[in-house]
Amino acid sequence: MLGRMQPGLGVRNPRTAQVDPAKMQGMYHWDDLRVFLAAHRGRSHAGAARLLGLDATTVGRRLTALESALGARLFNRTRSGLSLTREGAHVLAAAERIEEQLLGIEREVGGSDVRLEGLLRLTAGEGLMSLVLMPHLLAFREQHPGIDLELRTDPRPLDLARREADVALRLFRPREEALVVRRLGTLPYGLYGSEAYFARRGRPRTLRELPRHDFVTFDASLDAIPEMRWLRRHVPGARYAVRANSTSAILSACASGHGLAAVATAFAATDPRLVRVVPAAKLPSREVWSAVHQDLRGNARVRALVSWLADLFTRLEREAAPAHASQETS
């Protein structure tokens, strides 16, 4: 990535067993500090390897080399993972300052890039990416053949300030100060089941029947999302037959007959086995927002993708409106 640089880190003073700020003349590879940061954030060599796309052996070797160069042990190795030593905490503070400076340079340079070619990283939830975007992204690639599109569906929101992604799609309005956001559209939600489930448990027709039925839902980590709040409010004590952390697993479980599911109508439309039930159930819609770091708002690739996404969601909403209205009145 970068060659040797002056990171503002001192060499360990053997008398005090601390990183000595008086000895700032050492030169360290930024890549080694990047591995150090990933090890801290990933809590293990394996976690760092996943974050960086390296193998755990390489991570361990780079950390050993950095500790040797500094003359200090940076991590305690425990059964629960890596924890910083006192010296490691000093290195962390300096390494994060360096990282932020380098990321700022990258964002500033990237923000003025007028080329419609090169890498562009898009992140979105697994359901939104696989079920809504993927069938249409070929059109974007054909319009912009010079753009190398990289798609990320990490369960955690990626950090745009750290350039983990260039454009993010989220089902809520992002609030981070450094982000430029745009509302792209809405995703209506409904209750769905399958003939496999109806054959076992019957098909609910009214809200009052729902407490007698089983449900397929997200796991407890997503209890705060709108559809989960709706379910708790309208079906208190609901029986959860299956809980999962992915949209595709929930759709598959629902289609296989495990229970009813509250999902976006656009997601349900991808599986003909899913059938809308209880049209009177007015589930909250979810807004779709794009987010980019303010330093990248002038980047030509970013602007092209966000504009294309806005057009896509406008068209999808327009096409879905008649079908959704028909379901509401059926």
Secondary structure, 3 states (H helix, E strand, C coil): CCCEECCCCCCEECCCCEECCCCCCCCEEHHHHHHHHHHHHHCCHHHHHHHHCCCHHHHHHHHHHHHHHHCCCCEEEECCEEEECHHHHHHHHHHHHHHHHHHHHHHHHHHCCCCCCEEEEEECCHHHHHHHHHHHHHHHHHHCCCEEEEEECCCCCCCCCCCCCCEEEECCCCCCCCEEEEEEEEECEEEEEEHHHHHHHCCCCCHHHHHHCEEEEECHHHCCCHHHHHHHHHCCCCEEEEEECCHHHHHHHHHCCCCEEEEEHHHHCCCCCEEEECCCCCCCCEEEEEEEEHHHCCCHHHHHHHHHHHHHHHHHHHHHHHHHHHHHHC
